[in-house]
Amino acid sequence: NVLEARFKAYLNKKKIAYNENGDTLNDLWRLTRDDLGINPKDLEAKDLKKIASRLGSIVDGTMYLRNKRSSAHGRTEAEHTATAIRPRHARLVIHSAHTLAAYVLECLENV
């Protein structure tokens, strides 16, 4: 939710159109990433290209966990227990997402 809110705030501020109800987190990331100029295919420096491509992995992994393993989608207690992740993994996801969200926010402040 942190990433989705940050991407939408960025896109709204920049007046970049997106589908409020149809775009996935990955779709919102692509629009944001392209406007920020950090699309891996557009970068020449090998190190930056690697880092930029891994940012997409953070978004994709976060989206997967939110959609498939989160209790936010009305799971039963048994389903939640069966799909629960360890606290350290949850912290890794949220800290990674927060770092990316903070970067987008910092870029937005410079607009």
N, C-alpha and C positions, 0 to 999 in steps of 0.2 A: 504494500500500500504506500510505503514511503516513496518508492521509485515511481509508481504511477502518478502520485500527486505531484512530485517534482517535475516529471516529464511534461505533464499537462500544464503546470504553471509556466514552464519554459516556453512551450509551444503557444500558449495563450499570450504571453508577454510579447513574443516575436510575431504574433498574428499568423501562425502557421496552422493551416486547417488539418483536422484529424476527425475521425469518426468517434464521437463521444461514447457510443454504445457498442461499436463493432471492432474497434482497434484493440489488439492485444497489447500486452506490455512490450513484446518484441516490436510491434508496429510503432508504438510510441517512441521506443528507443531508437529505431532506425531514423525516424524523422528528426529527433533531437540530435543524434550522433551526426547525421549528415549536415545539419545546420551548424553544429559546432566545428565541423571540419575534421572530425576524427574517425571517418570511415576508413577502415584498414586498407581498402583497395586504393584509396586516394593518397595514402602516405608513402613516402619513399624510404624513410629511415627504417631499417629493419627492426630496431628495438622498439620504436614507437608503433610500428605495424603490429608487432606481437602483443604489446600491451593493449592497444585499441581492440584487437580481436578478442582478447580475454575479457574485456569489459562486456562484450556481447554474451559471453559465457556466464557472467555473473547475472545478467538480466534473464537469460534463458533458464538458468538453474533456479533462480528465485521464483520465476513464474511457474516452473514445474512444481516446486515445493508448495507454493501457495495454492495451486489448483489441485494437486494430487494428494498432498499429505497434510494439509491444514485442517483444523477443526472448524474453520470459518464457513464451510459449505454444508453444515448440518449433518455431520457424521455421528453415528452412534458411538457410545463409549467403547464398545468392542472394536469398531473400525478405527477409532482414534488411537487406541492402544496398539493395534496391529501396525499402524503406519507412523507412529510417533518417532521423532528423531531425537537423538541425544542432545542434551543442553549445549554441549560444546559445538555441535554442528549447527544448532540454531544460532548461536552467537557468531559463528563464522559467516553465516548467511546475512544476518542483520548488520554486522560490521562492514561486510563487503558492500552491501546495498547502501548503507549510510555513507560510506566513502564516495561512492559514485554519485549519490544524491547531493552531497556537499560540493562536489566538483561542478555539477550542473548549476547549482545555486550560485557558486562563485562566478561562473561564466555569465550567468544572468545578471549579476550585480554590475558587471562591466559593460552592459549594453547601454 
